[in-house]
């Protein structure tokens, strides 16, 4: 199947005779338009060699002095 790719933006379009007349598009194959569909089977199920797990950081204690917390919680006039 044929596809059209915009030269500047890289947008992929299904082949259309009217779009193909535009000088800013070029005809590309399906492999060029959608490389993710043509990944070799050996690479499809690969797992990362590095651990991508993140540690949950403990919450920081509230270090605000009680006098300031009381003053800040009072309503404004």
C-alpha positions as CSV (number, residue, x, y, z in Angstrom):
1,X,0.0,0.0,0.0
2,X,1.3,3.5,-0.8
3,X,1.4,6.4,1.7
4,X,2.3,10.1,1.4
5,X,4.5,11.9,3.9
6,X,4.6,15.7,4.2
7,X,8.2,16.8,3.7
8,X,8.3,19.5,6.4
9,X,5.8,18.2,9.1
10,X,6.3,14.5,8.6
11,X,2.5,13.9,8.7
12,X,1.5,10.6,7.0
13,X,-1.5,10.4,4.7
14,X,-3.1,7.5,2.9
15,X,-2.4,7.8,-0.8
16,X,-4.8,10.1,-2.6
17,X,-4.4,11.3,-6.2
18,X,-5.1,14.9,-5.2
19,X,-2.8,15.0,-2.2
20,X,-0.1,13.4,-4.4
21,X,-0.1,16.4,-6.7
22,X,1.1,18.6,-3.8
23,X,4.8,19.3,-4.2
24,X,5.3,19.3,-0.4
25,X,4.5,15.6,-0.1
26,X,6.5,12.5,-1.1
27,X,5.4,8.9,-1.7
28,X,6.7,6.4,0.9
29,X,6.3,2.7,1.5
30,X,4.4,1.2,4.4
31,X,7.7,0.3,6.1
32,X,8.8,4.0,6.0
33,X,5.4,5.3,7.1
34,X,4.9,2.9,10.0
35,X,8.2,1.3,11.1
36,X,6.6,0.1,14.4
37,X,4.5,-2.4,12.4
38,X,7.6,-4.0,10.9
39,X,9.8,-4.6,14.0
40,X,11.5,-8.0,13.8
41,X,10.0,-10.6,16.2
42,X,13.2,-10.9,18.1
43,X,13.0,-7.2,19.2
44,X,9.2,-7.1,20.0
45,X,9.3,-8.6,23.4
46,X,12.6,-7.1,24.7
47,X,12.7,-6.0,28.3
48,X,14.9,-3.2,29.5
49,X,18.2,-4.2,31.0
50,X,18.0,-1.4,33.5
51,X,15.5,-1.3,36.3
52,X,12.9,1.3,35.7
53,X,11.3,1.1,39.1
54,X,11.1,4.3,41.2
55,X,11.3,4.5,44.9
56,X,8.5,6.3,46.8
57,X,10.0,9.2,48.7
58,X,8.8,9.7,52.3
59,X,6.8,12.9,53.0
60,X,8.7,15.7,54.4
61,X,7.7,16.7,58.0
62,X,6.0,20.1,58.4
63,X,8.7,22.5,59.8
64,X,6.4,25.5,60.1
65,X,6.5,27.1,63.5
66,X,3.1,26.9,65.3
67,X,2.9,30.7,65.6
68,X,3.2,31.2,61.9
69,X,0.7,28.4,61.1
70,X,-1.8,30.0,63.5
71,X,-1.3,33.5,62.0
72,X,-1.6,32.2,58.4
73,X,-4.8,30.3,59.1
74,X,-6.6,33.4,60.4
75,X,-9.1,34.9,58.0
76,X,-8.4,38.2,56.2
77,X,-10.7,41.2,56.8
